[in-house]
Structures are given as structure tokens and as C-alpha cells.
Amino acid sequence: MPKSLAIARRDAMEETHGMRPSRRRTAAINARRQLAHDAALGLLAATLVFVVLFWRLGTPTFWDPDEAHYAQTSREMASTGDWWAPYYNEQPFFDKPALFHQLQGAAMTVFSHAEFASRIVAALAALALVGITVWFGTTMVSADVGIVAGLMLAASPGIFALARYAILDTVFTMFMFGGAACLVVAALGDRPRLQWLGYVALALGVLTKGPVALVLCGLTLLISIGASLELRRRLLGLRWVAGLAVVVALADPWFVYMYLRFGQDFVNSYILDENFRLFVGSRFGDQPGFWFYFRILAAGLLPWTGLLVGRLFDDVRTVMRRERLDGVEALLWAWTITVVGFFSMSTFRLDHYIFPAAPALCLLCARGWSDVRANQWARGNAGARVGLHLIGPLMVAIGLGCGYFLIARLDLPPAAAIVPITLTLTGALLTALANVRGALPPRIPWLVIMAMIVTYAGLIVFVMPAIEQYKVIPDVARWVATRAQPTDRVASYRLNRWNPAYRFYVGRHTVFLEAPAEAEAFFNVSQPFYCAMRRSAYDEFVAQGARLQIVYEREGMSATSGRVLWTSYTPMTRFVVVAPAR
């Protein structure tokens, strides 16, 4: 057969099948590679989520006072069947609205393990928040940005801490950021029906933490429409009046009910004390300074902090050149400025208050990551490029810091060294790869995510059990619970931040004694009692003639947060349970 005829027959065959055989093989290989990539990504994400959010979730006892306080309030709600008014130690508790306690109390009716039931709501909310972040990034930017942002958020220290912490911040952030995301997609993505879901989510945010949800969203709206004519046109096109009516219709009935039931006490305690006076007053001394939250952000976003700073540098330079940021970028910064700025202006500051900024910041980091991949040497990506180079050195620093903490603060088995070793070696490898000329960041930050999984697994397996053995107040409370008769009185004296955990594990009404005269009056009543206190306080009472005897004694730590253990050496304290001397 002539060669030209053979070529013609081959071409006819290829036209029949739609492509050349080599192209078909290439397409098949690419499809298999994509399938393998997707499977590996799914496995990585599933492992990360399981380790960070759910693995051994209910194993540690309560430590921080807020966690035990919330859990006890929710348990009383579930046990009494009074699902609308929160109570703590059988007294009205006006700290926050009822929704979080209702969700936590419902979990307690389903799961028998108290610590797991108390924390599962926060963990599930964190999972939903990661999903919202992925959805928003995918919808408004690209699939790569959404996926990377979700991985960054799930791997951040902030979400590891708060998802395992039986308080409301992940739930509040899920509702508030989720509602804001729906409103943005409705306005910028031409999907107006989504705004109604956004208004419902904002109402749930109000029922979780109060009117601050509306304040933060309103301030973000004002900043955004003031920064961009396009955003003003788009955002003001939503049906805000009708949306606000939806929020009021859903959220107001609880506040009206509480006012009708408790009257001025609710106004004074919740509206004035827990909102207005807490923000502008000086109810609590020794508060951190104005820059406190910037340090919290720097630590809570590790190891992405340098990338975030680089992205900020790039965006500031863009604005200074009188160029416009795109609408999504401007909204993410407006959200961050609102959250951080609002709580920085408050006179009362807790580190977890600014957690709602975390999803937006991870989306900004993911955009920086993606933009450097797309055009590494672009002038507008200079800051993000430097920030990417800093991920490796930051991980080395984290590894060395963890090594110091594990050696100097805790008595851990040698296997715990895998945590600082993994972080340090991964950081060194990333530093080396980043300095290879022309090297682009991978599509997915595989090495960083795997190193963070190992880190969190090490914390769960080695560090948490080591801390647990020194948390003796739960054991002290359980001992009292098993010994005290129904007619016996139960009290604590100056346990301070340990009081909520003691109250939770003792499982009955407790008298919290603070002043010596108050304690002496309690002791002088003829009715039997058990009172937990420090050994030093017992020695002082006995020296003054109090007729007390020690019936139980344990040595443990007085610190109620890992931050205290990190910053300073805390000596062990002897705790005792005293009863009337015979």
C-alpha cells in the first residue's frame, strides 16, 4: 500500500474517533492523574478535618472557666426543660441569648458523654464554617482559591482551639460569616434569592451572641459602600429593609420574652452590663492593650501570617497607585477591619472575640497563593511572593518553639519529639524549595497541611494527656459528688477560675465563697458541708481557730489555660476538701 494511502486511511480513522491516538492516551493519562489528585486531596482534607475537629473531642475534662460555665448552663437547661431562659447554678444567667445553650443542651440529651456532647456543637459549626469558606471562595473567585482557603482555615491554630472548646464562637461565626457570604453572593453574583438565607443566618447570629451580629455586618456594609461605587450600587440593590424585618421577626421574640419574664433585671444584666458597659466601661482590670488582637491574629493564622502581611502590602500599594481592588477583595478587607477594629475599641478583650475575621483572612491568603502561582513575578504580587517564602522559616520557628515548650514545661515521652521535628524539617524543606529560582508554589499546600496534621495529632496524643493529669479539680469535684449526702452543703472557697469546672463536675448547687468572713459564717452553720479550697487557705482558717478537717487532698496546677503554661512556669498547688472537724 502506498505510504500516502496509509496516511490517508490513518487520518480517516483518527477523524472517525475524534482525536489522534497519542492525544487520546494523553487525555487518559491526564484524567487518571486528576482522579488521583482529587482522591489524594479528599483524603488529605478528610484527615485534616477529623484530626482537627473530632479526634478525641470528648477526652479532656473542662479546664477554661468559660467552657465549663457554658456547659453547666446548657445542662441545667436540658435537665429542667426550661429551654428559653439560661440558668447557671440555679440562677438566671444573662450572659448571652439562648440559641447556643439550646443547641448544646440538645446535644447533651443525645450523647451521654458530657464533654463530647458539650463540644460537638462547636466542632460541627467549625466544619460548616470551613464548608462555607470553600463555597464562597469557589463561587466568587475560583475552585482553587476556595479549596486552599478551606484547608488554610481548617489547619489554623484558631480553629483547632475553638472547635474543641465548648463555647459559642464557631457557631456565631458560622451564622454571621455565612449570612454575610450569602448577601455578597446575592449582590455580586446576581443570585438575589440567596439574600433571604443570609438574613435568616444573621438572625440566628443575633440569637447566638446578640445585636453585635447586626453591628458588625452594618459597619462592614458602610465601609464597603463608602470604598467603592460599584459595591455601593450592587449592595444597595439588595432588599435591606425587608431583610431587617426578617431578622427582627426571627430574633426579637426571645428578647421580648426575656423582658416579660425577668423585667428590669434582664435589661440591667444583659443589655447594659453584658453589652454596653462591657464595651465602654472598666468592669475588669488588667486588660491587654490596643494591639492585643494583632498579636492574636499573627499567632492564630500561623503559618500563613507572612502570606497575609504580604497580601496586605500588595493591596495597599494597589490603592496607593490609585488602582481599584476588585469587589471581593475590598469586602474581605472591610470585614476584617470591622471585626478587628470594633473589638479593639472595646475596653474588654478576649482572644476569641475576633475569630469571625478568620475565614476572610484565609480567603485573602488563598488569593495571594493563587495569584503568585498564576504570575509569580508580577509587580502586584511582590508582597505575597515574599510571604510565601516566609512560610518555611515560620514553621522552623514554630518547631523550635514547640520543642522548648515540650521540654521546659511538660514531662512528655520521647515520641512527642515528632511534633517539633516534623515542623522544623518541613519548614527547612519549604525554605529550600522556595529559594529554587523560578519554583512555583504547588496548587495545594500539601507539605504544610501534612505537617500541621502531625502537629495537631501530637498535641492530642501527647500534650493534652500530660496536661490532663495535673487538672485535679474535676477529680476533687467528683469525689465530693460521690460522698456528699442530699442534705449536705457544697461550697468552694476562692477557687476563682476553677469554680465553673468544680460546679460542673460536682453536679449540684454550690456556694461560691470569696471573703474570709463569708466562709467563716458558712462554716459556723451546724449543717454538714464539703468545701474545696487551696491547702494554704485551710491552714489560715485552722490557725484562726476554725474547726475543719481535711477529708481529701490532691496536688495539681492552678492555671486554667495553656497560654499561662507557655508564658511562665506555674508551680503545683495543693487542693483540699474540708469538712467540719469531729
C-alpha positions as CSV (number, residue, x, y, z in Angstrom):
1,M,0.0,0.0,0.0
2,P,1.4,3.4,-0.9
3,K,2.5,5.4,2.0
4,S,0.2,8.3,1.1
5,L,-2.8,6.0,1.1
6,A,-1.8,4.5,4.5
7,I,-1.5,8.1,5.9
8,A,-4.9,8.9,4.5
9,R,-6.5,5.8,6.0
10,R,-4.9,6.6,9.4
11,D,-6.2,10.2,9.2
12,A,-9.7,9.0,8.3
13,M,-9.6,6.6,11.3
14,E,-8.5,9.4,13.7
15,E,-11.2,11.7,12.4
16,T,-13.7,8.9,13.0
17,H,-12.6,8.5,16.6
18,G,-12.3,12.3,17.2
19,M,-8.6,12.6,18.0
20,R,-5.2,11.2,17.4
21,P,-4.2,8.0,19.4
22,S,-1.4,10.0,21.1
23,R,-3.9,12.6,22.2
24,R,-6.3,10.0,23.5
25,R,-3.5,8.5,25.5
26,T,-2.5,11.9,26.9
27,A,-6.1,12.7,27.8
28,A,-6.5,9.3,29.5
29,I,-3.3,9.9,31.5
30,N,-4.4,13.3,32.5
31,A,-7.8,12.0,33.6
32,R,-6.1,9.4,35.8
33,R,-3.8,12.0,37.2
34,Q,-6.7,14.3,38.0
35,L,-8.5,11.4,39.6
36,A,-5.5,10.5,41.7
37,H,-5.1,14.2,42.7
38,D,-8.7,14.5,43.7
39,A,-8.6,11.3,45.7
40,A,-5.4,12.5,47.5
41,L,-6.9,15.9,48.1
42,G,-10.1,14.3,49.5
43,L,-8.0,12.0,51.8
44,L,-5.9,15.0,53.0
45,A,-9.0,17.1,53.7
46,A,-10.8,14.3,55.5
47,T,-7.8,13.5,57.7
48,L,-7.3,17.2,58.5
49,V,-10.9,17.7,59.5
50,F,-11.1,14.5,61.5
51,V,-7.9,15.2,63.5
52,V,-8.5,18.9,64.0
53,L,-12.2,18.8,64.8
54,F,-13.3,15.4,66.1
55,W,-10.5,13.1,67.2
56,R,-10.7,12.5,71.0
57,L,-13.0,15.5,71.2
58,G,-14.6,14.5,74.5
59,T,-11.5,13.1,76.2
60,P,-10.1,16.2,78.0
61,T,-12.1,17.4,81.1
62,F,-13.2,21.1,81.3
63,W,-10.4,23.5,82.0
64,D,-11.2,27.0,80.9
65,P,-13.9,28.6,83.1
66,D,-16.0,29.8,80.1
67,E,-16.2,26.3,78.7
68,A,-17.4,24.7,82.0
69,H,-19.7,27.7,82.6
70,Y,-21.5,27.3,79.2
71,A,-21.7,23.5,79.6
72,Q,-23.3,23.8,83.1
73,T,-25.8,26.4,81.8
74,S,-26.8,24.1,78.9
75,R,-27.0,21.1,81.2
76,E,-29.4,22.9,83.6
77,M,-31.5,24.0,80.6
78,A,-31.8,20.4,79.4
79,S,-32.4,19.0,82.9
80,T,-35.1,21.5,83.9
81,G,-36.8,21.6,80.5
82,D,-36.7,25.4,80.6
83,W,-35.4,25.8,77.0
84,W,-35.8,29.6,76.8
85,A,-34.1,31.1,79.9
86,P,-30.5,30.2,80.6
87,Y,-29.7,29.4,84.3
88,Y,-26.3,28.8,85.9
89,N,-26.1,27.3,89.4
90,E,-29.8,27.7,89.5
91,Q,-29.7,31.4,89.0
92,P,-30.7,33.3,85.8
93,F,-27.7,33.7,83.5
94,F,-27.9,36.7,81.2
95,D,-24.6,36.5,79.5
96,K,-25.8,35.5,76.0
97,P,-29.0,34.6,74.2
98,A,-30.3,31.1,74.4
99,L,-29.7,29.6,71.0
100,F,-26.2,28.2,71.7
101,H,-27.4,26.7,75.0
102,Q,-30.4,25.2,73.3
103,L,-28.1,23.5,70.7
104,Q,-25.6,22.4,73.4
105,G,-28.4,21.2,75.7
106,A,-30.0,19.2,72.8
107,A,-26.6,17.5,72.2
108,M,-26.5,16.6,75.9
109,T,-29.8,14.8,75.6
110,V,-28.5,12.8,72.6
111,F,-25.0,11.9,73.8
112,S,-24.2,10.6,77.3
113,H,-20.6,11.7,77.4
114,A,-20.8,15.2,78.8
115,E,-17.6,16.6,77.4
116,F,-18.2,15.3,73.9
117,A,-21.8,16.5,73.9
118,S,-20.7,19.9,75.1
119,R,-18.1,20.3,72.3
120,I,-19.8,18.6,69.3
121,V,-21.9,21.7,68.5
122,A,-18.8,23.9,68.2
123,A,-16.9,21.2,66.2
124,L,-19.8,20.8,63.7
125,A,-20.1,24.6,63.4
126,A,-16.4,24.8,62.6
127,L,-16.9,22.1,59.9
128,A,-19.8,24.1,58.4
129,L,-17.7,27.3,58.5
130,V,-14.9,25.6,56.5
131,G,-17.5,24.5,54.0
132,I,-18.9,28.0,53.8
133,T,-15.4,29.3,53.2
134,V,-14.8,26.8,50.4
135,W,-18.2,27.6,48.8
136,F,-17.7,31.4,48.9
137,G,-14.1,31.2,47.5
138,T,-15.2,28.9,44.8
139,T,-18.3,30.9,43.8
140,M,-16.7,34.3,43.9
141,V,-13.1,33.6,42.8
142,S,-12.1,30.1,41.7
143,A,-12.2,26.5,42.9
144,D,-8.5,26.6,43.7
145,V,-8.9,29.6,45.9
146,G,-11.9,28.1,47.7
147,I,-10.2,24.8,48.4
148,V,-6.9,26.4,49.5
149,A,-8.8,28.8,51.8
150,G,-10.8,26.0,53.4
151,L,-7.6,24.0,54.0
152,M,-5.9,27.0,55.5
153,L,-8.8,27.7,57.8
154,A,-9.1,24.1,58.9
155,A,-5.3,23.9,59.6
156,S,-5.2,27.2,61.5
157,P,-4.4,27.1,65.3
158,G,-7.5,29.3,65.9
159,I,-10.0,26.7,64.6
160,F,-8.2,23.8,66.3
161,A,-8.6,25.6,69.6
162,L,-12.1,26.9,69.3
163,A,-13.6,23.8,67.6
164,R,-12.6,21.8,70.7
165,Y,-13.8,24.5,73.1
166,A,-17.4,24.3,74.3
167,I,-18.2,28.0,73.7
168,L,-20.2,29.8,71.0
169,D,-17.6,31.5,68.8
170,T,-17.6,28.9,66.0
171,V,-21.4,28.8,66.0
172,F,-21.6,32.6,65.9
173,T,-19.0,32.9,63.2
174,M,-20.8,30.2,61.1
175,F,-24.1,32.1,61.2
176,M,-22.6,35.6,60.8
177,F,-20.0,35.0,58.1
178,G,-22.3,32.5,56.4
179,G,-25.1,35.1,56.3
180,A,-22.7,37.8,55.1
181,A,-21.4,35.4,52.4
182,C,-24.9,34.8,51.1
183,L,-25.6,38.5,50.9
184,V,-22.3,39.1,49.0
185,V,-23.0,36.3,46.5
186,A,-26.6,37.6,46.1
187,A,-25.3,41.1,45.3
188,L,-22.1,40.4,43.3
189,G,-23.0,37.0,41.9
190,D,-26.5,38.1,40.7
191,R,-28.3,35.5,42.8
192,P,-30.8,37.6,44.7
193,R,-32.7,34.8,46.3
194,L,-29.7,33.9,48.4
195,Q,-30.1,37.2,50.4
196,W,-33.1,35.7,52.2
197,L,-30.9,32.8,53.5
198,G,-28.4,35.5,54.5
199,Y,-31.0,37.4,56.6
200,V,-32.1,34.2,58.3
201,A,-28.5,33.4,59.2
202,L,-27.9,36.8,60.6
203,A,-31.0,36.4,62.8
204,L,-29.5,33.2,64.1
205,G,-26.3,35.1,64.8
206,V,-28.2,37.6,66.8
207,L,-29.8,34.7,68.8
208,T,-26.4,33.3,69.4
209,K,-24.4,36.3,70.6
210,G,-26.8,39.3,70.5
211,P,-27.1,42.5,68.5
212,V,-23.3,42.6,67.9
213,A,-24.0,40.5,64.8
214,L,-26.0,43.3,63.2
215,V,-23.5,45.9,64.3
216,L,-20.6,44.1,62.6
217,C,-22.5,43.5,59.4
218,G,-23.8,47.0,59.4
219,L,-20.3,48.5,59.8
220,T,-18.9,46.3,57.1
221,L,-21.7,47.5,54.8
222,L,-20.9,51.1,55.5
223,I,-17.2,50.7,54.9
224,S,-17.8,48.8,51.7
225,I,-20.3,51.2,50.1
226,G,-18.0,54.1,51.0
227,A,-15.0,52.5,49.4
228,S,-16.4,51.6,46.0
229,L,-19.1,53.0,43.8
230,E,-19.6,49.5,42.2
231,L,-20.0,47.9,45.6
232,R,-22.4,50.7,46.6
233,R,-24.6,50.0,43.5
234,R,-24.5,46.2,44.0
235,L,-25.0,46.1,47.8
236,L,-27.7,48.8,47.9
237,G,-29.6,46.8,45.3
238,L,-30.5,44.2,48.0
239,R,-33.7,44.4,49.9
240,W,-32.3,45.6,53.2
241,V,-35.5,46.9,54.7
242,A,-37.3,43.7,54.1
243,G,-34.2,41.7,55.3
244,L,-34.0,43.7,58.5
245,A,-37.7,42.9,59.1
246,V,-36.9,39.2,58.7
247,V,-34.1,39.5,61.3
248,V,-36.3,41.3,63.7
249,A,-39.2,38.9,63.3
250,L,-37.0,35.9,64.0
251,A,-34.8,37.3,66.7
252,D,-36.9,39.8,68.7
253,P,-39.4,37.3,70.3
254,W,-36.7,35.9,72.6
255,F,-35.6,39.3,73.8
256,V,-39.3,40.3,74.4
257,Y,-39.9,37.0,76.2
258,M,-36.9,37.5,78.5
259,Y,-38.0,41.1,79.3
260,L,-41.5,40.0,80.1
261,R,-40.2,37.2,82.3
262,F,-37.4,39.0,84.1
263,G,-38.2,42.7,83.6
264,Q,-35.6,45.2,84.5
265,D,-33.1,42.6,85.7
266,F,-32.8,41.4,82.1
267,V,-32.3,45.0,80.9
268,N,-29.7,45.8,83.5
269,S,-27.8,42.5,83.4
270,Y,-27.9,41.6,79.7
271,I,-28.4,44.8,77.7
272,L,-26.4,47.2,80.0
273,D,-23.9,45.0,81.8
274,E,-23.1,42.4,79.2
275,N,-23.2,44.7,76.1
276,F,-22.9,48.4,76.7
277,R,-20.9,48.6,79.9
278,L,-18.7,45.7,78.9
279,F,-17.8,47.6,75.7
280,V,-17.2,51.1,77.1
281,G,-16.7,50.5,80.9
282,S,-13.9,49.2,83.0
283,R,-15.6,46.3,84.7
284,F,-12.4,44.1,84.6
285,G,-8.9,45.3,85.3
286,D,-5.6,44.2,83.8
287,Q,-6.9,44.2,80.2
288,P,-4.5,43.8,77.2
289,G,-3.5,46.8,75.2
290,F,-4.9,48.1,71.9
291,W,-2.5,45.9,69.8
292,F,-3.6,42.7,71.5
293,Y,-5.7,41.4,68.6
294,F,-3.0,42.0,66.1
295,R,-0.8,39.6,68.1
296,I,-3.6,37.1,68.3
297,L,-4.1,37.2,64.5
298,A,-0.4,36.7,63.9
299,A,-0.4,33.6,66.1
300,G,-3.8,32.3,65.2
301,L,-3.1,32.3,61.4
302,L,0.3,30.6,61.6
303,P,2.0,29.5,59.4
304,W,0.1,31.8,56.9
305,T,0.9,35.0,58.7
306,G,3.6,36.2,56.4
307,L,1.5,35.5,53.3
308,L,-1.3,37.6,54.8
309,V,1.1,40.5,55.6
310,G,2.4,40.2,52.0
311,R,-1.1,40.3,50.6
312,L,-1.9,43.4,52.7
313,F,1.3,45.1,51.4
314,D,0.3,44.3,47.8
315,D,-3.3,45.7,48.2
316,V,-2.1,48.8,50.0
317,R,0.3,49.5,47.1
318,T,-2.5,49.0,44.6
319,V,-4.7,51.5,46.4
320,M,-1.8,54.0,46.7
321,R,-1.3,53.7,42.9
322,R,-5.0,54.8,42.6
323,E,-6.0,51.5,41.2
324,R,-9.1,49.7,42.4
325,L,-9.3,46.5,44.3
326,D,-11.9,44.1,43.0
327,G,-15.1,43.9,44.9
328,V,-14.4,40.6,46.7
329,E,-11.0,41.7,47.9
330,A,-12.4,45.0,49.2
331,L,-15.2,43.2,51.0
332,L,-12.9,40.8,52.7
333,W,-10.7,43.6,54.0
334,A,-13.8,45.6,55.1
335,W,-15.0,42.6,57.1
336,T,-11.6,42.2,58.7
337,I,-11.2,45.9,59.5
338,T,-14.7,45.9,61.1
339,V,-14.2,42.8,63.3
340,V,-10.7,43.7,64.5
341,G,-11.4,47.4,64.8
342,F,-14.7,47.0,66.7
343,F,-13.3,44.7,69.3
344,S,-10.0,46.6,69.6
345,M,-12.1,49.6,70.6
346,S,-13.7,47.7,73.4
347,T,-12.3,48.0,76.9
348,F,-12.8,44.3,77.5
349,R,-10.8,42.0,75.2
350,L,-10.7,38.2,74.9
351,D,-8.7,36.5,72.2
352,H,-11.5,34.5,70.6
353,Y,-13.7,37.6,70.0
354,I,-12.0,38.3,66.6
355,F,-12.4,34.7,65.4
356,P,-15.1,35.9,62.8
357,A,-12.2,37.5,60.9
358,A,-10.5,34.2,60.3
359,P,-12.5,33.0,57.2
360,A,-12.0,36.3,55.4
361,L,-8.2,36.3,56.2
362,C,-7.8,32.8,55.0
363,L,-9.6,33.7,51.7
364,L,-7.1,36.6,51.3
365,C,-4.2,34.3,51.9
366,A,-5.6,31.8,49.4
367,R,-5.9,34.6,46.8
368,G,-2.3,35.6,47.4
369,W,-1.2,32.0,47.0
370,S,-3.2,31.6,43.8
371,D,-2.1,34.9,42.3
372,V,1.6,34.0,42.8
373,R,1.0,30.7,41.1
374,A,-0.6,32.5,38.2
375,N,2.1,35.2,37.8
376,Q,4.9,34.8,40.2
377,W,6.9,37.9,39.1
378,A,4.0,40.3,38.7
379,R,4.6,43.6,40.4
380,G,1.3,43.4,42.2
381,N,2.3,40.0,43.8
382,A,5.6,41.1,45.3
383,G,4.4,41.1,48.9
384,A,2.6,37.8,48.6
385,R,5.7,36.2,46.9
386,V,7.8,37.2,49.9
387,G,5.1,36.0,52.3
388,L,5.2,32.6,50.6
389,H,9.0,32.5,51.2
390,L,8.3,33.1,54.9
391,I,6.1,30.1,55.4
392,G,9.2,27.8,55.7
393,P,11.1,30.0,58.2
394,L,7.9,30.5,60.3
395,M,7.5,26.7,60.5
396,V,11.1,26.3,61.6
397,A,10.4,28.9,64.3
398,I,7.2,27.1,65.4
399,G,9.0,23.8,65.6
400,L,11.8,25.3,67.8
401,G,9.2,27.0,70.0
402,C,7.2,23.7,70.4
403,G,10.4,21.9,71.2
404,Y,11.1,24.4,74.0
405,F,7.5,24.1,75.4
406,L,7.6,20.3,75.3
407,I,11.0,20.1,77.1
408,A,10.8,23.0,79.5
409,R,7.1,22.9,80.5
410,L,5.8,19.4,80.2
411,D,7.1,15.9,81.1
412,L,6.4,14.1,77.8
413,P,7.6,10.8,76.3
414,P,10.4,10.9,73.8
415,A,7.9,10.1,71.0
416,A,6.5,13.6,71.4
417,A,9.6,15.0,69.7
418,I,7.9,14.0,66.4
419,V,6.0,17.3,66.6
420,P,8.9,19.8,66.7
421,I,11.0,17.6,64.4
422,T,8.2,17.4,61.7
423,L,7.6,21.2,61.8
424,T,11.3,22.1,61.7
425,L,12.2,19.7,58.9
426,T,9.1,20.7,56.8
427,G,10.0,24.3,57.3
428,A,13.6,23.7,56.3
429,L,12.4,21.8,53.2
430,L,9.9,24.5,52.2
431,T,12.6,27.2,52.7
432,A,15.0,25.3,50.4
433,L,12.3,24.8,47.7
434,A,11.2,28.4,47.9
435,N,14.7,29.5,47.1
436,V,15.0,27.5,44.0
437,R,14.8,30.1,41.2
438,G,11.6,30.0,39.4
439,A,9.9,27.5,41.8
440,L,6.2,28.0,41.9
441,P,4.1,27.1,45.0
442,P,2.1,23.9,44.4
443,R,-1.6,24.1,43.6
444,I,-2.3,22.7,47.1
445,P,0.0,23.3,50.1
446,W,0.5,19.6,50.7
447,L,3.6,19.7,52.9
448,V,2.3,22.4,55.2
449,I,-1.1,20.7,55.7
450,M,0.5,17.3,56.4
451,A,2.9,18.9,58.9
452,M,0.0,20.6,60.7
453,I,-1.9,17.3,60.8
454,V,1.1,15.7,62.5
455,T,1.4,18.7,64.9
456,Y,-2.2,18.6,66.0
457,A,-2.1,14.8,66.3
458,G,0.9,15.2,68.6
459,L,-0.9,17.7,70.7
460,I,-3.8,15.4,71.1
461,V,-1.8,12.3,71.8
462,F,1.0,13.7,74.0
463,V,0.3,17.2,75.2
464,M,-3.4,17.0,76.2
465,P,-3.0,13.9,78.4
466,A,0.1,15.4,80.0
467,I,-1.9,18.5,81.0
468,E,-4.9,16.3,82.0
469,Q,-3.0,14.6,84.8
470,Y,-2.5,17.9,86.5
471,K,-6.1,19.1,86.2
472,V,-7.2,17.8,89.6
473,I,-10.3,20.0,90.3
474,P,-12.6,17.7,88.2
475,D,-11.4,14.7,90.4
476,V,-11.9,16.7,93.5
477,A,-15.4,17.6,92.5
478,R,-16.3,14.0,91.5
479,W,-15.0,12.9,94.9
480,V,-17.3,15.4,96.6
481,A,-20.2,14.3,94.4
482,T,-19.9,10.7,95.5
483,R,-19.5,11.4,99.2
484,A,-22.0,14.3,99.8
485,Q,-25.4,13.4,101.0
486,P,-28.5,15.2,99.6
487,T,-28.8,17.3,102.8
488,D,-25.1,18.2,102.8
489,R,-24.0,21.7,101.7
490,V,-21.3,22.0,98.9
491,A,-19.1,25.0,98.6
492,S,-15.8,26.3,97.2
493,Y,-13.5,28.9,98.6
494,R,-11.5,31.2,96.3
495,L,-11.1,28.6,93.5
496,N,-11.5,31.6,91.2
497,R,-11.3,30.4,87.6
498,W,-11.7,26.8,88.6
499,N,-15.2,27.4,90.1
500,P,-17.1,26.6,86.9
501,A,-15.4,23.3,86.4
502,Y,-15.9,22.4,90.1
503,R,-19.6,23.3,89.8
504,F,-20.0,21.2,86.6
505,Y,-18.4,18.0,88.0
506,V,-19.9,18.2,91.5
507,G,-23.3,18.2,89.8
508,R,-25.3,20.1,92.4
509,H,-25.8,23.6,93.7
510,T,-22.6,25.1,95.0
511,V,-22.0,28.1,97.2
512,F,-19.0,30.2,95.9
513,L,-17.2,31.7,98.9
514,E,-14.8,34.6,98.4
515,A,-14.4,36.6,101.6
516,P,-13.0,35.1,104.8
517,A,-15.9,36.4,106.9
518,E,-18.3,34.8,104.4
519,A,-16.5,31.5,104.6
520,E,-16.5,31.6,108.5
521,A,-20.2,32.2,108.5
522,F,-20.7,29.2,106.2
523,F,-18.6,27.0,108.4
524,N,-20.4,28.0,111.6
525,V,-23.7,26.7,110.5
526,S,-24.4,23.3,112.1
527,Q,-25.4,21.6,108.8
528,P,-22.7,19.3,107.4
529,F,-20.7,20.5,104.4
530,Y,-17.9,19.9,101.9
531,C,-15.8,22.8,100.8
532,A,-12.9,22.7,98.3
533,M,-10.1,25.2,98.7
534,R,-6.3,25.5,98.5
535,R,-4.3,24.0,101.3
536,S,-2.8,27.4,102.2
537,A,-6.3,28.8,102.8
538,Y,-7.2,25.8,105.0
539,D,-4.0,26.4,107.1
540,E,-5.1,30.1,107.6
541,F,-8.5,29.1,108.7
542,V,-7.2,26.5,111.2
543,A,-4.7,29.0,112.6
544,Q,-7.6,31.3,113.3
545,G,-9.5,28.6,115.2
546,A,-11.8,27.2,112.5
547,R,-12.9,23.6,113.3
548,L,-12.1,22.0,110.0
549,Q,-10.6,18.7,108.9
550,I,-9.2,17.6,105.5
551,V,-11.1,14.7,104.0
552,Y,-9.5,14.7,100.6
553,E,-6.3,16.2,99.1
554,R,-4.8,16.4,95.6
555,E,-1.9,18.3,94.1
556,G,-2.3,19.9,90.7
557,M,-2.0,23.0,88.7
558,S,-3.8,26.2,89.4
559,A,-3.5,27.5,85.8
560,T,-6.7,27.3,83.7
561,S,-5.2,28.0,80.2
562,G,-2.4,26.7,78.0
563,R,-1.3,30.3,77.5
564,V,-0.3,30.6,81.1
565,L,1.8,27.4,80.9
566,W,3.5,28.8,77.7
567,T,4.5,32.1,79.2
568,S,5.6,31.2,82.7
569,Y,6.4,28.3,84.9
570,T,3.5,27.5,87.2
571,P,4.2,25.6,90.4
572,M,1.8,22.9,91.6
573,T,-0.8,23.8,94.1
574,R,-2.4,21.5,96.8
575,F,-6.2,21.5,96.8
576,V,-8.1,20.1,99.7
577,V,-11.7,19.2,100.5
578,V,-12.6,20.2,104.1
579,A,-15.5,19.2,106.3
580,P,-16.5,20.0,109.9
581,A,-14.0,18.6,112.4
582,R,-15.3,15.8,114.5
